[in-house]
Amino acid sequence: MTVSIVIMYVVAALFGASGTALLLALIRQTSEAKVYAFRMVGIMALSLCIVLAMSATAMWRWSMAA
């Protein structure tokens, strides 16, 4: 596993944690604007986490096959 793949996994984990934290913050009562922003940014961060993790896994598998 190369350094770039490890970095991709770390960045994916950071975005996953921040997206989860934003979505969990919606449990508390808050304004409509905050709900909209937290929901939008939280889902986008989790999506980025998933895409980065899939890309890192694909790069890892390709590097092992070569």
C-alpha positions in Angstrom: 0.0 0.0 0.0 1.5 3.3 -1.1 1.5 6.5 0.8 -1.0 8.1 -1.6 -3.5 5.3 -0.9 -3.1 5.7 2.9 -3.6 9.5 2.5 -6.8 8.8 0.5 -8.1 6.5 3.3 -7.3 9.1 6.0 -9.0 11.9 4.1 -12.0 9.7 3.5 -12.2 8.9 7.2 -12.0 12.6 8.1 -14.8 13.5 5.8 -16.8 10.6 7.0 -16.4 11.7 10.6 -17.2 15.3 9.9 -20.3 14.3 7.8 -21.5 12.0 10.5 -21.0 14.8 13.1 -23.0 17.2 11.1 -25.8 14.8 10.6 -25.8 13.9 14.3 -26.0 17.6 15.1 -29.4 17.6 13.5 -30.8 15.8 16.5 -31.0 19.1 18.4 -33.6 21.6 17.6 -32.2 24.3 15.4 -33.2 26.8 12.7 -34.4 25.8 9.3 -31.3 27.3 7.6 -28.9 25.2 9.8 -30.9 22.1 9.2 -30.7 22.7 5.4 -27.0 23.5 5.5 -26.0 20.7 7.9 -28.0 18.1 6.0 -26.6 19.2 2.6 -23.0 19.4 3.7 -23.2 16.2 5.9 -24.6 14.1 3.0 -22.0 15.5 0.6 -19.2 14.8 3.1 -20.4 11.2 3.5 -20.7 10.8 -0.2 -17.1 12.0 -0.6 -16.0 9.6 2.0 -17.6 6.7 0.1 -16.2 7.7 -3.3 -12.7 8.3 -1.9 -12.7 4.9 -0.1 -13.8 3.1 -3.3 -11.1 4.9 -5.3 -8.4 4.1 -2.8 -9.5 0.5 -2.7 -9.5 0.3 -6.5 -6.0 1.8 -6.6 -4.8 -0.6 -4.0 -6.1 -3.6 -5.9 -4.6 -2.3 -9.2 -1.2 -1.8 -7.6 -1.2 -5.3 -6.1 -2.2 -6.8 -9.5 0.7 -5.0 -11.3 
